[in-house]
Amino acid sequence: MIEYKIGEMVKSLAGHDKDSYYMIIGKEGEVLLLADGRLKTIEKPKKKKTKHVQLVHSKTDTIGNLTNEYIKHEIKQYLGGTGNVKD
């Protein structure tokens, strides 16, 4: 079983946001609290079950630095700077 940690990046596998990228900002049992820094901010995170996401990038040394700007930057950097963050 995969253990998801705050600060890791995941890709949505199901739902209307399929193929979108998020950063984990919290956990509630089998539900992850996700933010992309744009539509789903730290203040209003998306809730998604762990079975509907795939871990794509692990960078957990940033737990204290999670801001909307930082999350947007990290997702953009992971996608190669294209800025193709799906809405």
C-alpha positions as a LaTeX table, in Angstrom:
\begin{tabular}{lrrr}
\hline
Residue & $x$ (\AA) & $y$ (\AA) & $z$ (\AA) \\
\hline
Met1 & 0.00 & 0.00 & 0.00 \\
Ile2 & 1.32 & 3.43 & $-0.95$ \\
Glu3 & 1.77 & 5.92 & 1.86 \\
Tyr4 & 1.01 & 9.44 & 0.71 \\
Lys5 & 2.82 & 12.31 & 2.44 \\
Ile6 & 2.20 & 16.03 & 2.59 \\
Gly7 & 4.18 & 17.82 & $-0.11$ \\
Glu8 & 4.02 & 15.01 & $-2.67$ \\
Met9 & 2.57 & 15.61 & $-6.13$ \\
Val10 & $-0.23$ & 13.45 & $-7.50$ \\
Lys11 & $-2.10$ & 13.10 & $-10.79$ \\
Ser12 & $-5.88$ & 12.70 & $-10.80$ \\
Leu13 & $-6.98$ & 9.43 & $-12.42$ \\
Ala14 & $-10.75$ & 9.85 & $-12.26$ \\
Gly15 & $-13.46$ & 12.48 & $-12.28$ \\
His16 & $-13.93$ & 15.72 & $-14.17$ \\
Asp17 & $-10.41$ & 16.75 & $-13.17$ \\
Lys18 & $-8.77$ & 13.65 & $-14.69$ \\
Asp19 & $-5.12$ & 14.24 & $-15.69$ \\
Ser20 & $-4.83$ & 17.30 & $-13.42$ \\
Tyr21 & $-1.89$ & 17.66 & $-11.05$ \\
Tyr22 & $-2.15$ & 18.53 & $-7.37$ \\
Met23 & 0.04 & 18.69 & $-4.30$ \\
Ile24 & $-1.02$ & 16.91 & $-1.13$ \\
Ile25 & $-1.61$ & 19.39 & 1.67 \\
Gly26 & $-3.36$ & 17.09 & 4.15 \\
Lys27 & $-4.94$ & 13.71 & 4.81 \\
Glu28 & $-8.19$ & 12.56 & 6.37 \\
Gly29 & $-8.04$ & 8.76 & 6.46 \\
Glu30 & $-8.38$ & 7.49 & 2.87 \\
Val31 & $-9.13$ & 11.01 & 1.58 \\
Leu32 & $-6.39$ & 13.39 & 0.49 \\
Leu33 & $-6.66$ & 17.16 & 0.64 \\
Leu34 & $-5.21$ & 18.49 & $-2.63$ \\
Ala35 & $-4.32$ & 21.93 & $-3.94$ \\
Asp36 & $-3.10$ & 23.22 & $-7.31$ \\
Gly37 & $-2.62$ & 26.82 & $-6.17$ \\
Arg38 & $-5.07$ & 28.16 & $-8.75$ \\
Leu39 & $-8.60$ & 26.77 & $-8.62$ \\
Lys40 & $-8.07$ & 24.56 & $-5.61$ \\
Thr41 & $-6.17$ & 26.63 & $-3.10$ \\
Ile42 & $-4.82$ & 25.80 & 0.32 \\
Glu43 & $-7.83$ & 27.57 & 1.80 \\
Lys44 & $-10.34$ & 25.48 & $-0.24$ \\
Pro45 & $-8.64$ & 22.18 & $-1.11$ \\
Lys46 & $-10.05$ & 19.40 & $-3.25$ \\
Lys47 & $-10.90$ & 16.16 & $-1.47$ \\
Lys48 & $-10.07$ & 13.00 & $-3.39$ \\
Lys49 & $-9.84$ & 9.33 & $-2.41$ \\
Thr50 & $-6.41$ & 7.75 & $-2.61$ \\
Lys51 & $-7.61$ & 5.18 & $-5.16$ \\
His52 & $-8.34$ & 8.03 & $-7.61$ \\
Val53 & $-4.82$ & 9.49 & $-7.65$ \\
Gln54 & $-1.36$ & 8.38 & $-8.74$ \\
Leu55 & 1.83 & 9.52 & $-7.04$ \\
Val56 & 4.02 & 11.23 & $-9.64$ \\
His57 & 6.64 & 13.19 & $-7.72$ \\
Ser58 & 7.89 & 13.00 & $-4.18$ \\
Lys59 & 9.31 & 16.15 & $-2.63$ \\
Thr60 & 8.45 & 16.22 & 1.05 \\
Asp61 & 11.14 & 18.63 & 2.28 \\
Thr62 & 8.78 & 21.57 & 1.71 \\
Ile63 & 6.09 & 20.92 & 4.31 \\
Gly64 & 6.61 & 24.28 & 6.05 \\
Asn65 & 6.73 & 26.22 & 2.76 \\
Leu66 & 3.38 & 25.22 & 1.25 \\
Thr67 & 1.79 & 28.31 & $-0.25$ \\
Asn68 & $-0.42$ & 28.68 & $-3.31$ \\
Glu69 & 2.41 & 30.36 & $-5.22$ \\
Tyr70 & 4.86 & 27.60 & $-4.31$ \\
Ile71 & 2.41 & 24.88 & $-5.35$ \\
Lys72 & 1.76 & 26.58 & $-8.72$ \\
His73 & 5.49 & 26.92 & $-9.28$ \\
Glu74 & 6.24 & 23.26 & $-8.44$ \\
Ile75 & 3.47 & 21.92 & $-10.70$ \\
Lys76 & 4.59 & 24.16 & $-13.56$ \\
Gln77 & 8.20 & 23.09 & $-13.06$ \\
Tyr78 & 7.22 & 19.40 & $-13.00$ \\
Leu79 & 5.29 & 19.80 & $-16.27$ \\
Gly80 & 8.38 & 21.27 & $-17.91$ \\
Gly81 & 7.43 & 24.92 & $-17.63$ \\
Thr82 & 4.66 & 24.59 & $-20.21$ \\
Gly83 & 2.04 & 25.89 & $-17.83$ \\
Asn84 & $-0.42$ & 23.27 & $-19.08$ \\
Val85 & $-2.14$ & 22.87 & $-15.73$ \\
Lys86 & $-5.56$ & 21.48 & $-16.57$ \\
Asp87 & $-8.46$ & 23.42 & $-15.02$ \\
\hline
\end{tabular}
